[in-house]
Amino acid sequence: MQSKISSFFKTPSHSSAPKSADPHPIYDDLFGGEVYNRKEPEIRITYQRRPPNPANSGSDAGPVGEVPKRPDLEDLSSETVPSLSRKVLNKKRSYAQFHLELGQSDFLLRTCTTCGFKYAAGDEGDEKVHKTFHKNYTHGIQFKGWRNEREIQMPGLKGSRIILVLEDDPAHQRNKVQEVVKMMEMDLGEEWIFCKHCKVYLFLESQRIAGCLVAEQIKKAYKILSSSKSGGGHRSTGTKDARPNSTTLQFGEVIFQREVTRKATPDTSHKVLEGNLNGAILCEEEAVPASCGIRAIWVSPCNRRKHIASHLLDAARKSFCMGVVLERSQLAFSQPTSAGTALASTYTGTSSFLVYKATDSDC
């Protein structure tokens, strides 16, 4: 049994494949009929291993199914190949307010009739700034107080106080004064209200600066002439055959009244405080000694008619000169406006109060 199996798997020697015979000689007539053996050229195919993928540095082979990139596309820069925009479009609708220009005088900027502030109507930022400025102008600049204040003790002030600021006070106090002065310049004019040596009185009420008075040291002042002295009297004759009034012109039953403008006659005893005669203040030629000059006084619009200006003038009379309380008639005013003239006449009790020029001050 064993012999039969082994003989079955045994390969006979004569079963090997016969070797191929040599190829037949090829006769070439070009070389004189010599016989030579010509072999086919050998073709070798080589394969180059693909470089590893940088993303998969741990493995030698690249990811399965990855298609190799063409070298000509890899060398192209990002500038030549357009990239897809990743910007997400905002689909939310905008409901911005637009305006129509129909010839409005204040189309670009609107001017507030109360505070004079110019702002762009409809702009949220400008509206907010105007609201803050409008409240500071009408009610007074917001002020919470200082740690070291020079308060002037005045009777009759309920919940209010008056503080004095001098030129050698801290910078934050002088900066607050400059802020108030800018608000005063809107009503009284620019670049003349405040100087270095002035004393500033601030009236504080409800944590706001409701009024301000600027006083300065002067040497002389002039007494203003009352309207009865400066104006010419009416002169009439007692004769019956006097000419009719020349200011009337009659055509039949229609009578017209003409307006007469009288020219001021020069007088050597009068001195003009201002340069023009239109609204000029006439004062006496001879100067009188004076020490306290009221350079400017201002009260916020919503706090007027509350005697705040009178309280500021009382504080100036009491504290301007050390140890001396000045009389009301000893205060001099600097080129008062129509409202300032009314205040000075009411406060001093006479229309012949003292005035002074800017050249008479120590500033």
C-alpha positions as CSV (number, residue, x, y, z in Angstrom):
1,M,0.0,0.0,0.0
2,Q,2.8,2.3,0.9
3,S,4.7,1.7,-2.3
4,K,1.8,2.4,-4.4
5,I,1.2,5.8,-2.8
6,S,4.8,6.9,-3.1
7,S,5.0,5.8,-6.6
8,F,1.9,7.8,-7.4
9,F,3.4,11.1,-6.2
10,K,6.8,10.4,-7.8
11,T,7.5,12.4,-10.9
12,P,9.1,10.5,-13.7
13,S,12.3,12.0,-15.1
14,H,11.1,11.8,-18.7
15,S,8.0,13.9,-17.9
16,S,9.9,17.2,-17.7
17,A,9.1,19.7,-20.5
18,P,11.4,19.4,-23.5
19,K,13.8,22.3,-24.1
20,S,13.0,24.4,-27.0
21,A,15.3,24.0,-29.9
22,D,17.5,26.8,-31.0
23,P,15.8,29.2,-33.3
24,H,16.3,28.6,-36.9
25,P,19.2,30.5,-38.4
26,I,18.2,33.5,-40.4
27,Y,20.0,34.1,-43.7
28,D,20.7,37.7,-44.5
29,D,21.5,38.4,-48.1
30,L,22.8,41.9,-47.2
31,F,25.8,40.4,-45.3
32,G,26.9,37.9,-47.9
33,G,24.6,35.2,-46.8
34,E,26.2,34.8,-43.4
35,V,24.0,33.2,-40.8
36,Y,23.6,35.0,-37.4
37,N,21.2,34.7,-34.5
38,R,19.2,38.0,-33.9
39,K,17.5,38.4,-30.5
40,E,14.5,40.7,-29.6
41,P,15.5,43.8,-27.6
42,E,14.8,43.6,-23.9
43,I,12.2,46.1,-22.4
44,R,12.5,46.9,-18.7
45,I,9.5,48.4,-16.9
46,T,10.4,50.3,-13.6
47,Y,7.9,51.6,-11.0
48,Q,8.5,54.5,-8.8
49,R,7.0,54.6,-5.3
50,R,4.6,57.4,-4.6
51,P,5.7,59.9,-1.9
52,P,3.9,59.7,1.4
53,N,1.0,62.0,2.1
54,P,2.0,64.8,4.7
55,A,-1.4,64.4,6.3
56,N,-0.8,60.8,7.1
57,S,2.9,61.0,8.2
58,G,2.5,57.9,10.3
59,S,1.8,55.6,7.4
60,D,3.9,55.0,4.4
61,A,1.2,54.6,1.9
62,G,-1.3,57.3,1.1
63,P,-5.0,57.0,1.8
64,V,-6.9,54.4,-0.1
65,G,-8.7,55.7,-3.1
66,E,-6.7,58.9,-3.3
67,V,-6.1,60.1,-6.8
68,P,-2.6,61.6,-7.3
69,K,-2.5,65.3,-8.2
70,R,-1.2,66.4,-11.4
71,P,2.2,68.2,-11.0
72,D,1.2,71.0,-13.4
73,L,-1.8,71.8,-11.1
74,E,0.2,71.6,-8.0
75,D,2.7,74.2,-9.2
76,L,0.0,76.8,-9.8
77,S,-0.3,79.6,-7.3
78,S,-3.4,80.5,-5.4
79,E,-3.7,83.7,-7.3
80,T,-4.3,82.0,-10.6
81,V,-6.8,79.5,-9.2
82,P,-10.1,81.2,-8.1
83,S,-11.1,80.3,-4.6
84,L,-14.7,79.9,-3.5
85,S,-15.9,82.7,-1.3
86,R,-16.9,81.7,2.2
87,K,-18.7,84.9,3.0
88,V,-22.2,84.3,4.4
89,L,-24.7,86.7,3.1
90,N,-26.8,88.5,5.7
91,K,-30.3,88.0,4.6
92,K,-31.7,90.2,7.5
93,R,-33.6,93.2,6.1
94,S,-32.4,96.7,7.0
95,Y,-35.1,99.2,8.0
96,A,-32.9,102.3,8.0
97,Q,-34.8,105.6,7.8
98,F,-34.3,107.6,4.6
99,H,-35.2,111.2,4.1
100,L,-36.4,113.1,1.0
101,E,-34.7,116.4,0.1
102,L,-37.5,118.8,-0.8
103,G,-35.7,122.1,-0.4
104,Q,-35.5,122.1,3.3
105,S,-33.1,124.7,4.7
106,D,-31.9,122.3,7.5
107,F,-31.8,119.1,5.4
108,L,-28.3,118.1,6.4
109,L,-28.1,119.6,9.9
110,R,-30.9,120.8,12.1
111,T,-30.4,123.6,14.5
112,C,-32.1,123.5,17.9
113,T,-34.0,126.8,18.5
114,T,-33.4,126.6,22.3
115,C,-29.7,125.6,22.7
116,G,-28.4,126.3,19.2
117,F,-26.9,122.9,18.8
118,K,-26.6,121.5,15.2
119,Y,-27.2,117.8,14.7
120,A,-28.3,115.3,12.0
121,A,-31.9,114.5,12.5
122,G,-32.6,110.8,12.5
123,D,-29.0,109.8,13.4
124,E,-29.0,108.0,16.7
125,G,-25.6,109.2,17.8
126,D,-26.3,112.9,17.0
127,E,-29.7,112.7,18.7
128,K,-28.1,111.4,21.9
129,V,-25.4,114.1,21.9
130,H,-28.0,116.8,21.3
131,K,-30.2,115.5,24.1
132,T,-27.3,115.6,26.6
133,F,-26.2,119.1,25.5
134,H,-29.7,120.4,25.5
135,K,-30.3,119.4,29.1
136,N,-26.9,120.8,30.2
137,Y,-27.8,124.1,28.6
138,T,-31.3,124.5,29.8
139,H,-30.9,123.0,33.3
140,G,-27.2,123.5,34.0
141,I,-24.1,121.4,33.7
142,Q,-24.2,118.3,35.9
143,F,-22.0,118.6,39.0
144,K,-21.7,116.2,41.9
145,G,-19.4,118.3,44.0
146,W,-15.8,118.3,45.1
147,R,-14.0,117.1,48.2
148,N,-12.5,120.5,49.0
149,E,-14.9,123.3,48.2
150,R,-14.7,127.0,49.0
151,E,-18.3,127.5,49.9
152,I,-19.7,131.0,50.5
153,Q,-22.2,130.9,53.4
154,M,-25.3,132.8,52.3
155,P,-28.6,133.0,54.2
156,G,-31.8,132.1,52.4
157,L,-30.4,129.3,50.3
158,K,-32.6,126.2,50.7
159,G,-30.8,123.1,49.4
160,S,-28.5,125.2,47.2
161,R,-25.0,126.6,47.7
162,I,-22.5,128.9,46.1
163,I,-18.8,128.0,45.8
164,L,-15.8,130.1,44.8
165,V,-13.1,129.0,42.4
166,L,-9.8,130.9,42.2
167,E,-6.9,130.8,39.8
168,D,-4.6,128.7,42.1
169,D,-7.2,125.9,42.7
170,P,-6.7,122.4,41.4
171,A,-6.8,121.7,37.6
172,H,-10.1,119.6,37.8
173,Q,-11.9,122.6,39.3
174,R,-10.6,125.0,36.7
175,N,-11.5,122.6,33.9
176,K,-15.1,122.6,35.2
177,V,-15.1,126.4,35.1
178,Q,-14.0,126.3,31.5
179,E,-16.9,123.9,30.7
180,V,-19.3,126.4,32.2
181,V,-17.7,129.3,30.4
182,K,-18.2,127.6,27.0
183,M,-21.9,127.3,27.8
184,M,-22.0,131.1,28.7
185,E,-20.3,132.0,25.4
186,M,-23.3,130.8,23.5
187,D,-25.3,133.7,24.9
188,L,-22.7,136.3,25.7
189,G,-20.1,135.9,23.0
190,E,-16.7,134.2,22.8
191,E,-13.2,134.8,24.1
192,W,-13.8,137.6,26.6
193,I,-15.7,136.1,29.5
194,F,-12.9,134.5,31.5
195,C,-9.3,135.5,32.2
196,K,-6.6,134.2,34.5
197,H,-7.1,136.5,37.5
198,C,-10.9,136.2,37.7
199,K,-12.9,134.9,40.6
200,V,-15.7,132.6,39.6
201,Y,-18.8,132.0,41.6
202,L,-20.9,128.9,40.9
203,F,-24.5,128.5,42.0
204,L,-25.3,124.8,42.6
205,E,-28.8,123.4,42.8
206,S,-30.0,119.8,42.3
207,Q,-26.4,118.6,41.4
208,R,-26.2,121.1,38.5
209,I,-24.5,124.4,37.9
210,A,-27.5,126.7,37.5
211,G,-25.7,130.0,37.4
212,C,-22.2,131.5,37.2
213,L,-20.7,134.9,38.0
214,V,-17.2,136.1,36.8
215,A,-15.7,139.0,38.8
216,E,-12.4,140.7,38.5
217,Q,-10.3,143.4,40.2
218,I,-10.6,146.9,38.7
219,K,-9.3,150.3,39.6
220,K,-11.9,152.8,38.2
221,A,-15.4,152.9,36.8
222,Y,-17.8,155.4,35.3
223,K,-21.2,156.4,36.3
224,I,-23.8,155.8,33.7
225,L,-26.2,158.6,32.7
226,S,-29.9,158.0,33.1
227,S,-32.2,158.1,30.0
228,S,-33.8,161.4,31.3
229,K,-30.4,163.2,31.2
230,S,-29.3,161.8,27.9
231,G,-32.5,162.3,26.0
232,G,-33.6,165.7,24.7
233,G,-36.8,167.3,25.9
234,H,-39.7,168.4,23.8
235,R,-39.8,172.1,23.1
236,S,-43.0,173.9,22.2
237,T,-44.1,177.5,21.8
238,G,-47.1,179.1,23.5
239,T,-48.2,181.2,20.5
240,K,-51.5,180.4,18.9
241,D,-50.4,181.1,15.3
242,A,-47.7,178.4,15.4
243,R,-47.3,176.2,12.4
244,P,-49.1,172.9,12.5
245,N,-47.1,169.9,13.5
246,S,-44.7,169.1,10.7
247,T,-44.8,165.3,11.5
248,T,-48.3,165.0,9.9
249,L,-49.2,165.1,6.3
250,Q,-52.8,165.5,5.3
251,F,-54.5,164.8,2.0
252,G,-58.2,165.7,2.3
253,E,-59.6,163.6,5.1
254,V,-56.6,161.2,5.2
255,I,-53.8,162.1,7.6
256,F,-50.4,160.4,7.5
257,Q,-48.0,160.4,10.5
258,R,-44.3,160.7,9.6
259,E,-41.5,159.2,11.7
260,V,-38.9,161.6,12.9
261,T,-35.3,160.5,13.8
262,R,-33.5,163.0,16.0
263,K,-29.7,163.2,15.8
264,A,-27.7,163.2,19.0
265,T,-25.9,166.4,19.7
266,P,-22.3,166.1,20.8
267,D,-21.7,167.0,24.5
268,T,-18.3,167.2,26.1
269,S,-19.7,166.0,29.5
270,H,-20.8,162.7,28.1
271,K,-18.5,159.7,27.3
272,V,-19.5,156.8,25.1
273,L,-18.6,153.5,26.6
274,E,-19.2,151.5,23.4
275,G,-17.9,152.4,19.9
276,N,-21.3,153.0,18.1
277,L,-24.2,155.2,19.1
278,N,-26.7,152.5,18.2
279,G,-27.5,151.1,21.7
280,A,-24.5,152.9,23.2
281,I,-24.1,153.5,26.9
282,L,-23.4,157.1,27.8
283,C,-21.4,157.7,31.0
284,E,-19.8,160.6,32.8
285,E,-16.3,161.8,31.8
286,E,-14.9,161.7,35.3
287,A,-14.0,158.3,36.7
288,V,-14.6,157.1,40.2
289,P,-12.6,154.6,42.2
290,A,-13.9,151.0,42.1
291,S,-12.6,147.6,43.1
292,C,-15.1,144.9,42.1
293,G,-16.0,144.5,38.4
294,I,-18.8,142.1,37.3
295,R,-17.3,140.8,34.1
296,A,-20.1,138.4,33.2
297,I,-23.1,136.8,34.9
298,W,-25.2,134.0,33.4
299,V,-28.1,131.8,34.6
300,S,-29.4,128.7,32.8
301,P,-32.8,129.3,31.0
302,C,-34.8,126.9,33.1
303,N,-33.5,128.5,36.4
304,R,-34.2,132.1,35.5
305,R,-36.6,134.3,37.5
306,K,-35.5,132.5,40.7
307,H,-33.3,135.4,42.0
308,I,-30.2,133.3,41.3
309,A,-28.3,136.3,39.8
310,S,-29.1,138.3,42.9
311,H,-27.7,135.6,45.2
312,L,-24.5,135.5,43.1
313,L,-24.1,139.3,43.3
314,D,-24.6,139.1,47.1
315,A,-21.9,136.5,47.4
316,A,-19.5,138.6,45.3
317,R,-20.1,141.7,47.5
318,K,-19.5,139.6,50.7
319,S,-16.4,137.7,49.7
320,F,-14.6,139.7,47.0
321,C,-12.7,142.0,49.3
322,M,-11.3,140.3,52.4
323,G,-13.1,141.6,55.5
324,V,-15.2,144.2,53.7
325,V,-18.8,143.9,52.4
326,L,-19.3,146.1,49.4
327,E,-22.4,148.2,48.9
328,R,-24.6,147.4,45.9
329,S,-23.8,150.8,44.4
330,Q,-20.1,149.9,44.5
331,L,-20.4,147.1,42.0
332,A,-19.4,147.9,38.4
333,F,-20.6,146.1,35.3
334,S,-18.7,145.4,32.1
335,Q,-20.6,146.6,29.0
336,P,-24.0,145.2,30.0
337,T,-26.5,143.9,27.4
338,S,-30.2,144.9,27.6
339,A,-30.9,142.1,30.0
340,G,-27.8,143.0,32.0
341,T,-28.8,146.6,32.2
342,A,-32.2,145.7,33.5
343,L,-30.6,143.4,36.1
344,A,-28.1,146.1,37.2
345,S,-30.8,148.8,37.5
346,T,-33.0,146.5,39.6
347,Y,-30.2,145.2,41.8
348,T,-28.6,148.6,42.5
349,G,-32.0,150.4,42.7
350,T,-30.9,153.1,40.2
351,S,-30.4,153.6,36.5
352,S,-27.1,155.4,37.1
353,F,-25.0,152.4,38.1
354,L,-21.3,152.0,37.5
355,V,-19.8,150.6,34.3
356,Y,-16.2,149.9,33.3
357,K,-14.2,149.0,30.2
358,A,-12.0,146.0,29.6
359,T,-8.9,148.2,29.6
360,D,-9.7,149.3,33.2
361,S,-9.3,145.8,34.6
362,D,-6.1,144.0,35.8
363,C,-6.4,141.1,33.4
